[in-house]
Amino acid sequence: MKHNEVVPYEDVNADKKSQVTSMFDKIAPYYDVLNRVLTVGIDQRWRKKAIASLGEQHYERILDIATGTADLPVAMKKQLNVDQIVGLDISPKMIELGKKKITEKKLDESVSLEVGDSEQMRFEDNYFQAATASFGVRNFSDLQQGLNEIYRVLDKQGKLMILEFSKPTIFPFKQLFNMYFKYILPTVGKLTSKDPKAYKYLYESVQAFPDYEDMANIIRKSGFTNVKYTPLTLGICTIYTGEK
Ligand SMILES: C[S@@+](CC[C@H](N)C(=O)[O-])C[C@H]1O[C@@H](n2cnc3c(N)ncnc32)[C@H](O)[C@@H]1O
């Protein structure tokens, strides 16, 4: 199956975009806790490493695509020299919870969050100096279009950083992780998130999604240069970087 054909609810007659939106609206209240539990907290370390790939330069504006509950903007404000971060997400519920988090962390002046579709953005060309996306692009309906759109809003030499799940390749970790990802994670997710399909979709969408060199080539196809990738934790996820 092609990655854009993998949807959360196979029995529902709605396109991927609206299915993904309602899935994240539904699991939003449980999203942060499940992230920490299911990855035993490693997700925060992955984000930190991914952010470090953006270097120490000064950024006026960074766009965080598929920002969810704004974990990446919060971590970027701590780690990077950045004036303004805009977080965009298609799920109103995720944005609502993200906004609460930003206010709690007293980041309202430098981080703004809004509901929007990354595949069709309101921003003008060349507006941001960097664009980031953690665990988001896998959910796009049209990955190439999403990447083209990110390219458009990036300034010349603007930086791209994508953190996304990949498939471990090394025996026996590959097999062990697959058992966890396919059976244990969806069971825990089903019991806690109140959405029996969401964490099955997570497994299936990762299996169908391009990784490593395949993903790097798709990123290059949108015009990005100097595209590199670094697998983390034996390939559970991978950082992709590139430049306009
Ligand atoms: C797995 S969450 C990741 C959230 C956050 N970046 C993180 O690291 O925790 C994926 C997010 O992508 C969002 N999303 C999916 N498709 C999108 C699109 N076309 N435009 C904007 N956001 C999208 C979902 O609503 C969801 O909040």
The ligand as a MOL file (V3000), in Angstrom:
LIG
                    3D

  0  0  0     0  0            999 V3000
M  V30 BEGIN CTAB
M  V30 COUNTS 27 29 0 0 0
M  V30 BEGIN ATOM
M  V30 1 C 2.2960 12.7500 15.7220 0
M  V30 2 S 1.7590 14.4110 15.8370 0 CHG=1
M  V30 3 C 3.2860 15.2810 16.0750 0
M  V30 4 C 3.1290 16.5190 16.8830 0
M  V30 5 C 4.4160 17.2310 17.2970 0
M  V30 6 N 5.1530 17.7350 16.1560 0
M  V30 7 C 5.3070 16.3580 18.1490 0
M  V30 8 O 6.4800 16.2210 17.8680 0
M  V30 9 O 4.7830 15.8230 19.1510 0 CHG=-1
M  V30 10 C 1.3660 14.7830 14.1740 0
M  V30 11 C 0.6390 16.0940 14.0050 0
M  V30 12 O 0.5580 16.3860 12.6090 0
M  V30 13 C -0.6330 17.1140 12.3920 0
M  V30 14 N -0.9230 17.1240 10.9460 0
M  V30 15 C -1.1870 16.0800 10.1540 0
M  V30 16 N -1.3790 16.4680 8.8730 0
M  V30 17 C -1.2080 17.8070 8.8580 0
M  V30 18 C -1.2760 18.7990 7.8270 0
M  V30 19 N -1.5610 18.4990 6.5710 0
M  V30 20 N -1.0430 20.0820 8.1800 0
M  V30 21 C -0.7650 20.4370 9.4610 0
M  V30 22 N -0.7000 19.5350 10.4740 0
M  V30 23 C -0.9160 18.2340 10.1780 0
M  V30 24 C -1.6300 16.3870 13.2670 0
M  V30 25 O -2.7860 17.1340 13.5320 0
M  V30 26 C -0.7820 16.1100 14.5210 0
M  V30 27 O -0.9370 17.1000 15.4970 0
M  V30 END ATOM
M  V30 BEGIN BOND
M  V30 1 1 1 2
M  V30 2 1 2 3
M  V30 3 1 2 10
M  V30 4 1 3 4
M  V30 5 1 4 5
M  V30 6 1 5 6
M  V30 7 1 5 7
M  V30 8 2 7 8
M  V30 9 1 7 9
M  V30 10 1 10 11
M  V30 11 1 11 12
M  V30 12 1 11 26
M  V30 13 1 12 13
M  V30 14 1 13 14
M  V30 15 1 13 24
M  V30 16 1 14 15
M  V30 17 1 14 23
M  V30 18 2 15 16
M  V30 19 1 16 17
M  V30 20 1 17 18
M  V30 21 2 17 23
M  V30 22 1 18 19
M  V30 23 2 18 20
M  V30 24 1 20 21
M  V30 25 2 21 22
M  V30 26 1 22 23
M  V30 27 1 24 25
M  V30 28 1 24 26
M  V30 29 1 26 27
M  V30 END BOND
M  V30 END CTAB
M  END
